[in-house]
Amino acid sequence: MSAALASMTGFARAEAAQGDVRLRIEIKSVNGRGLDIRMRLAPGLDAFDVPLRQLLSQSLSRGSLTVSVTLDRQIAGGTLVVNEAALATVLATVDRLAGRVAADLPRLDGLLALPGVLRFEEANELDEDAIGPVLLDAARQALAALQASRREEGARIAATLLSQLDQIASLVEAAATHPARSRDYIAARLNSQIEALRQEPDIAPERLAQEALLLATKADIQEEIDRLRAHIAGARKLIGEGGAVGRRFDFLAQEFNREANTLCSKSNAVELTTIGLDLKAVIDQLREQVQNIE
């Protein structure tokens, strides 16, 4: 069974509890060239940075991820501690400015409210051995939910891509069957251009032959049509294959654009040029969608 196409965007959350500690992990994923993981761990959980990264990198190949882990204790416990060094610094600053600024002295509650002067120390440190399995299990739940979210968005992208490929295929066939590609049309246009060249004074016969060959070659877009058909088949195969195909699909989309540009440059009729421009417009839309694929 082939894997589903996945987007790089998604969001998931999971919660777990261990004793009086409740954990919440959130993972947000957006587009990225590779796999970029940013961790925001609650104090005391730094030891789990590497295990969490390993867990995510084993299942995801692309996307810019922000992982937030918060921690709440259900039972209050601990003491308030005054940071004596910080308080001394604040008081010294107040004394130094007292003679220079006409203002009331700060109240005690104002001093204690300053960042760093007063801190809360938990009664008990976190038990890493006990909380580790709980945290990693919650991370696996969040990862599974994120993957489901990315696959759901990937299914919508796949439907859009298939519709765009149908449009591209229709335009390619319109170009392939256009009357301007008929032998009689090309011959008549070639004869007209050769006659125009004959009007140039002193044009050598070998030069005329070279110009005729160049004109005939330029009018032939069969190679571009064959390549576009092959690219369409390749793109549909990638969608059916699913999984982490974003980089390959992006390269294929660039090849689509290259062939459409060549078709426009070789066009020997206004109608063919119009088809080529419509083709480029749909390919640009396709490329935008491809940027979202893992």
Secondary structure as the mmCIF struct_conf table of DSSP 4:
data_model
#
loop_
_struct_conf.conf_type_id
_struct_conf.id
_struct_conf.beg_label_comp_id
_struct_conf.beg_label_asym_id
_struct_conf.beg_label_seq_id
_struct_conf.end_label_comp_id
_struct_conf.end_label_asym_id
_struct_conf.end_label_seq_id
HELX_LH_PP_P HELX_LH_PP_P1 SER A 2 ALA A 4
STRN STRN1 LEU A 5 LEU A 5
STRN STRN2 SER A 7 SER A 7
BEND BEND1 MET A 8 MET A 8
STRN STRN3 GLY A 10 GLN A 18
TURN_TY1_P TURN_TY1_P1 GLY A 19 ASP A 20
STRN STRN4 VAL A 21 VAL A 30
BEND BEND2 ARG A 33 GLY A 34
STRN STRN5 LEU A 35 LEU A 41
HELX_LH_PP_P HELX_LH_PP_P2 ALA A 42 ALA A 42
TURN_TY1_P TURN_TY1_P2 PRO A 43 GLY A 44
HELX_RH_3T_P HELX_RH_3T_P1 ASP A 46 PHE A 48
HELX_RH_AL_P HELX_RH_AL_P1 ASP A 49 SER A 59
BEND BEND3 ARG A 62 ARG A 62
STRN STRN6 GLY A 63 ARG A 73
BEND BEND4 GLN A 74 ILE A 75
STRN STRN7 GLY A 78 VAL A 82
HELX_RH_AL_P HELX_RH_AL_P2 GLU A 84 ALA A 98
TURN_TY1_P TURN_TY1_P3 GLY A 99 ARG A 100
BEND BEND5 VAL A 101 VAL A 101
HELX_LH_PP_P HELX_LH_PP_P3 ASP A 104 ARG A 107
HELX_RH_AL_P HELX_RH_AL_P3 LEU A 108 LEU A 112
TURN_TY1_P TURN_TY1_P4 ALA A 113 ALA A 113
BEND BEND6 LEU A 114 LEU A 114
TURN_TY1_P TURN_TY1_P5 PRO A 115 VAL A 117
STRN STRN8 LEU A 118 GLU A 122
BEND BEND7 ALA A 123 ASN A 124
HELX_RH_AL_P HELX_RH_AL_P4 GLU A 128 ALA A 176
TURN_TY1_P TURN_TY1_P6 THR A 177 THR A 177
HELX_RH_3T_P HELX_RH_3T_P2 PRO A 179 ARG A 181
BEND BEND8 SER A 182 SER A 182
HELX_RH_AL_P HELX_RH_AL_P5 ARG A 183 ARG A 198
TURN_TY1_P TURN_TY1_P7 GLN A 199 GLN A 199
BEND BEND9 GLU A 200 GLU A 200
TURN_TY1_P TURN_TY1_P8 PRO A 201 ASP A 202
HELX_RH_AL_P HELX_RH_AL_P6 PRO A 205 ALA A 219
HELX_RH_AL_P HELX_RH_AL_P7 GLN A 222 GLU A 241
STRN STRN9 GLY A 243 GLY A 243
BEND BEND10 ALA A 244 ALA A 244
HELX_RH_AL_P HELX_RH_AL_P8 GLY A 246 LYS A 266
BEND BEND11 ALA A 269 ALA A 269
HELX_RH_AL_P HELX_RH_AL_P9 VAL A 270 VAL A 290
TURN_TY1_P TURN_TY1_P9 GLN A 291 ASN A 292
STRN STRN10 ILE A 293 ILE A 293
#
